[in-house]
Amino acid sequence: MLKKSIQFLLLPALCACDTNTADLDSYIARTKASATVVAMANPALPVFEVVPFSMESGRDPFATPLRETAKAQRNTDCWQPDLSRTIGVLEEYSLSNLKFKGVIGSKSYRAA
């Protein structure tokens, strides 16, 4: 019963809408007539020289590069790492596989 009375009250409100849109149509026509189109020309595309790839010798460019080997001759004027030492436990993990989770410590001491 309540639903029917609400529909009965809303029906005149919805029917009161006028379909006269002449003022709106004239406003749109005036706005379109006064509008100017400003378009800039696209810049000329650069011409690239195509270089064909021919693999005559060398490594495959799509393969992961190998680790560089240490030179036989070392500079003795400055500190050099000891390449013959054994690798530590943490050095076996790649840095790209590690994620920073946070910092633990106090004002004077911090550890990651």
Summary of the structure (lengths in Angstrom):
residues: 112
radius of gyration: 38.4
end to end distance: 70.0
largest distance: 100.5
contacts: 88
relative contact order: 0.04
helix: 29%
strand: 4%
